[in-house]
Amino acid sequence: MDSEKDAKTSSMEEEVKAIEAPAFVDVKHMFRKVDFVLLPIMMFTYAVQFMDKLALSAGSVFGLRTDLKLVNQDYSWASSIFFFGFMLGNFFVVRLIHLVKIGRFVSFVICAWGITLACSTASQNYAGLLVARFVLGFLESAISPTFVFITSMWWTQKQQAVRTNLWFAGNDIGGVLNSLIAFGLGHANGPWSPWRYIFLTYGLMAFVWSFVILFFLPDSPQNARFLNQGEKQYYQKEMKSSKVDKKWDWGQAKSAFTDIQVWLLLFSTVLCVLPNAGITSYGFIILDSFGFTSIQSTLLNLALSIFTWFAIALAGYLASRFKNARCYVIWLCLVFAITGGCLIYKGNSKGVKLLGYFLVDVQPAILPLLLGMAASNFRGTTRRSTVNSAIFIIYCACNIGGPQLFQSSDAPHYPHAFLSWIICYCLNVVFTLLIRLAAIRANKKLEKLAAEFVPVVEEEIEVEKELVEYEDPSFRYKY
């Protein structure tokens, strides 16, 4: 009995030592494992989500508008109502991600929206389509804010830009898959119109993928099966942003709305998303207006998706490779977008307009760079969630307004919509400059705070208040 008791005591002592001992962690190897497990899951989830968004656009040239008798602005509102649901869902998500197990939460919403999209196949009129699109938007609202939160939880400030761009580039993987599947289903000769097969196929894909998420997306570093004890300990001690505070701090929430950097980020998001909303909703119709057939438009969207994926991945790499180059990369994207917008607006031939459309398709790389700055530059669980939620509410509002720039009276060439794109791109150059100047000014204040900072002996006490970025002398804003 004594030997058994001694063995148990010895075992407990070893466990305590293992916890207290500063375990050696190969940080590069650890982040490679995180990249290998999380990034493919996040990229394909974003691809599935984008395919579900594109289902309406793809269906629009394969019988949806005719079958459901959509006239005047009906199609634009069918596109916009998705984002009314998305906006409403954001108000719930901002709090839910503090309280629920993130992996299971993501799995549940993907399963639910897969079922919703598959059931949308049964829509027989405009009203039925509107209801299905609203519910779909409400459910899909969970993914983007949660992924920004996951990015700040799992990766360092320096790593976040390229990782955000990579999972966001899942949009274009979805675009590629959408073009291939829509091309195949566009030739379907069954009892249904092709758009119904598109809705059903994408819904079933989301439903199946939700079970992959359930088993492989961890809720946090502390319950990740692929991390060893030392690596979990590293996250707990060294990665402050990996902790989720379940308490809601109204002081942090208020501070987000009185911060000039938050507002500049929101204005830049408006000018980025407003034109992109038109591309998402009217992509197939725009190409159709250039003079391409439905099948040609589908194949061109395949090429555009591959091109945009490379643009987003390259932008993320450049932003991470060079110190504080994020605003410079955004400006580069805007130069391409302004040039492209002018070619579409003033171009006379199909080829010139198509070249302009390719150049405009560089600008989707801007939003993940802004999301990366949101992940890197704001600390405190409540403050970070508030900023993310504000961004995605703005994102919804712009996606509601974006399709309305395409007025039926301007069809088929939509000159006013393309002119509005050019204006947005030009204004965004100014706001990105202001973001950069505000971050430089904030960093100077932090440097001054660091010079005046008197280190104190750390005591083994639990700190109740979460430290936000402008209170931390060691913090520096990324721009």
N, C-alpha and C positions, 0 to 999 in steps of 0.2 A: 504493500500500500504506500509505504514511504517513498519507494523508488518511483512509483507511478506519480505520486504527488510532486516529487522533485522534477520529474520529466516535464510535467505540465507547467511548473513554475519556470523551468528553464526555457520552455517553448514560448511562454508569455514574455519573458525578458528579451528573447531574441526578436520577437515581433516588435516590441517597444523600441529596441535599438535600430531595427530596420526602418522604422518610421522616423526616428530622430536623426539617424545618420544621413549626411548629405550625399545621397546616391549620385554616382557619376552618370551623366546623361549625355549621350551623343546627340546634340540638338539638331544637327543637320539630318541625321538618320531619322530622328523623331518627326521632323516636319516633312520629310519625304514620305513617311508612312501616312501622315495626316493628308498630304496631297493625294496619295495613291487611293486612299479610301474615300475621302470626302468630296474631292473635286469632281470625279466622274459622276457621283450620285447627284451633286448639285447641278452640274452641267446638263445631265439628261433630264432631270426634273424640270429645269428651265426650258429645255427643248420641248418637253411634253406640254408644258403650260403655254408656250408660244404657238405650238401647233393648234391647241384648242382655241386660242385667240384668232389664228389665221383661218380656222374652219369657215367662218362667215365670209371672209374675203375670197377664199377658194371657191366656196359654194356659190358666190355671187355671179360667177361666169359659167356655172354649171347648172343653171335652172332654178336656183333659189328665188331670185327676184320674180321670175315668171310664175312659178308654182304658188308662191304665197301672195302674189298680186301686190308687190311693193311698188309704190308710186311716189313721185315728188321726193320729199326728204325721208320717206319711210326707212330706206336702207341706212341712211346716216344715223337716224335715231336708234335703229336696231344695233348699230355699232356703239353708239354713245351710251346706251342704257347699261351695257356691261359694266361701265366705269362708275355708274351710280351705285351699283351693287358693290363694286370694288371699294368705293369711298366709304360706304356704310360699314363694310367689313373691317376696314382699317381701324375704326374706333374701338372695336373689340380686340383686334390683334395686339394693339399697343399694350394692353394689360395682360392678355392671355399668355404671351410669351414669358412673362414673369412667373406664371403660376403652374403651367402645364409641362409635361415631359415633351421636349421639342420634337424628338424623332417620331413619337407616336402621334403627336398633333399634326405634323406634316403628312404622315401616312393617312390619317383620317380624312383630311380635307381633299387630298388627291383622289382617294377612293370615292368620296361624295361627288366631286365635280366630274369624275369619269362617268358615274351613273347618270348625272344630270345631262351631260352632253349626249350620251347614248340615247337618253329619252327624248332629247330635242329632235331626234329623227322623226318623231311622230307629230311635229308641229304642222298644223294645217292652215294657219292663217297668221297674220301680222301680230295679233295679240298673243298667241301662243309662243311665237318666237321671242317677243319682248320679255315674257315671264321667264323663259328658259335662260335667256342671256343675262338677266338681272341676277338670278340665282347663281349662275356660273361665275359672274364677276364677284359676288359676295364671297364665294368659296375660294377663288383664286387669289383674293386679296391677302391671304395668309403667307404666301410664299416669299414675295420680295422683301418685306420688312424682316421676316424671320431669317432669310439668308444673309442680309446685312448684319443682323445680330450674331448669327453663327460665325461670320467672317471675323468680326471683332473679338469673338470668344476664342477662336482657334489659331489665329495668325497674328504676328507682330505688326506694328504700324508700317514698317518698311515693306512687309510681304503683302499687305492687304490690297494694294492697287492692282497688282497683276492677278491676284486670286479673284478679286471682284470682277475684273474684266473677263477672266476665263469662264467663270460660271455664268456671267451675263451673256457671253458668246454662245451659250447653249441656245439662245434665241435663234441663232443662225444655223445651228445644227438642226433645230426644229424647222427652220425655213427650208433647208435642204430636204429633210424627210418629207415635209409638207409638199414640196414641188414634185418629188418622185411619186408619192402616194396619190396626190391629186391628179398627176398625169395618168397614172394607171387607172384610177377609179373614174377619171373623166371619160374613159372609153367604155365604161360599164354599160351593158345593154340589158340589164335585168328589169324587173317590174317597177323599180324605183328610179327616180332621177338621180344622177351621180352625186349631188350634194348630200343626199340622205346617207349614202354609203360612206361619204367622207366623215360626217358627224358620228356615225356608228363606229367606224374604225378607230377614230381618235378617242372616243369615249372608252372603248374597250382597252386601248393601250394604256390610258391613265389608270383604269381600274386595276389592271395587272401590275403596273409599276408601283402602285401604292403598297403592295405586299413586299416588294424589294426594299422600299424605304423602311417598312416596319421592322425588318430583320437586320438591316445594315447601317441605318443612320443613327449614331449614338445621340443621347440627349445632352451630354456634356463630356468634357475630357475625363471627368472622374468616373464615368461608367462606360468608357470606351474599351471594348475587349482587346483592341489591337495595341493599346498602350500598356507598358509594364508599370510596376509600382513607382519606380523612380521617375518615369516620365509624367505620371499623374501628379507626383509630388512637385515636379518642376512647374507644371501648369498652376498648381495651387499656390506656390510661393512666388513665382516669377511673372506669371501672366495675370495681372490684376483684372483685366477685362474678361477673363474666363469665368469669373464668379458672377452669379446672377442673384441680385438682391431682390427678394420677394416683396419687400416693403415698397410702397409708392411714396416718393419724396416730392411733395408739392413745391418745395423750394427749388429743387432741380428743374422741375417742369416749367416753373415761372422764369427761371434764369435762361432757359432756351429761347423764350419768346422776347427777351430783352437783349439778345446777343446779335449784334450787327452781322456777324459771320453766318449765323443761321439764315437771316433774311437774304443776304447776298446769294447764298447757296440755293435758296428757294426761287429767287428771281431767275437765276441761271437755269434752274431745272425747268421753269416755265418755258423759257426761250429755246430749250433743247427738246422738250417733249411735244410742244404744240405742233411743230412741223412733222415730227416722227409719228404722231398719231395718224396723220393723213396717209403716211406711207404704209403703216400697218393695216389700216382699214380699206384704203383705196389702191393698194399696191397693184393688184391684178387689173383694176379698172383703169389706172393711169397708163399702164403698158398697153391696154386695149385701146386707149385714146390716142396713143402714138401711131396706131395702125396695125398692131400685131393681133393675131388670132388668139383665141382662148388657150389653145394648146401651146402656141409659141410663148404666150405670156407666162404660162406655167414653167416652161423650160428656162426662160430668161430669169424668172425668180429663183430658180435653182442656182444659176450662175451668180446672181446678186447676193444670195445667202452665203455662198462660199467666199465671195469677195469681201463681204461685210465681216464675216468671221475672222478673216486674216487681218482686217483693219482694226477690229476690237482687240484681238490678241496682241498685235504689234503695238497698239497704243498703250495697253497695259504693261507690256515689257519695257517700253521706253520710259514710261512714268516711274517704274520701279528701278530701272537700271541707272538713271541719272537723278541726282539729288534735287528734290523740289522742282521737278520738271512737269508736273501734272498740268499746270495752266499753259505751259508752252505747247504741250501735246494737244490740248483742247484747241488752242489757236490754230495749230496746223490742220486739225480736222475741220475747223470753221472755214479756213481758206478754201479747202476742197469743196465744202458744202456751198459756199457763196458762189464759187465758179460754176458748180453744177446747177444751182438754182437759176443763175442767169442764162445758162445754155437752154434749160427747159423753157424758161419764160420767153426768150427771144429767138430760140432756134426754129428754123423753118423745116428742116428735114427730119425724118424719122431717126436717122443715125446720130445726128447732133443731139437730139432730145434724149436718146438712149444713153449717150456718153454722159450727158448732164445728170441723168438719173443714177448712173453708177457712181459719179463723184459725190452726189448728195448722200449716197448710201454709206459714206465714210462717217457721217455725223452720229449714227447710233453709238459710236465708241465714246461719245462725250458723257452720256448718262452714267455708265459704270465708273468713270473717273470721278464724277461728282459723288456717287454713292461711296466710292473708296475714301474720299475726303470726309464724308459723314462718318464712316466707320473709324477712321484714323484720328479725327480731330475733336471728338466729343466723348467724354468719360462720365461715368456714373450711370447706373442701369436705367434710372428713370429719365435722365437727361438724354441719353443715347436713344432710348425708345421714343421719346417725344420728338426728337429731330427726325428720326426715321419715319415716324407716322406722318409728320408734317410734309415731308418730301413726297410720300406716296399719296397723300390727299391732294397735293398739287398735281401729282402725276395723273390722278384720276380726273381732276377738273380739266386738265389740258387734253386728255384723251376723250373727254366728253365734247370739248369745244373744237378740237382738231378736225374731226370729220365734218363739222358744220361749216368749215371754210370752203368745202366743196359743195357749192350751191347747184341745184339742178338746172337753174337758169344759165349757168356757166358751162354746162356740158356741151360737147365732150372734152374741151381743152382746158377748162378750169384756170384761166389766167390769174384771177384774183387770189386763188389758193397758193399758186407758186410765187406770186409777188410777196405774199405774207411770209412765206418761208425765208426769202432773201432778207426781209426786214428783221426777222427773229435772229437769224445768223449774225447779222451785223451788230445788233444790240448786245448779243451774247459776248462778243469780243470785249465790249466795254465792261460788262459785269464780271467777266472772268479776270480782267485786270484789277477790278476793285477787290475781288476775293484774294488775289495775290498780295495786294498792298495791305489789306486788313490782317492777313496772316503774318506778314513780315513785321508789322507794327506790334501785333500780339506777342510774337517771339522776342522782340526787344524788351517788352515789359517783363517777360518770364526770365530773360537773361539778367535783368536788373534785380528781380526777385531772388534769383539764384545767388547773385553776388552778396545780397544782404542776408541770405539764409544762414542761420546758426544751427548746425546739426546738434541733435540731442541724443542722449543715450536711449536706445529703444528698450522698452519694457515689454514683458510678455503679457500684454493686456489686449483685450478685444476692442478694436476701434469701431464704434458704432456708426460714425458718419463716413460715407463714401467720399473719397477725394475726387473732385472734378478737375478737368484739365487746367483751368486757369488758376487753380490753387496749388498746383504741383510745380516746384521750381525746376524739376528735371524734365518736364514735358516740353515738347516743341511741336508746333503745328506743321502739317505737311501741305504743301501747295505746289 
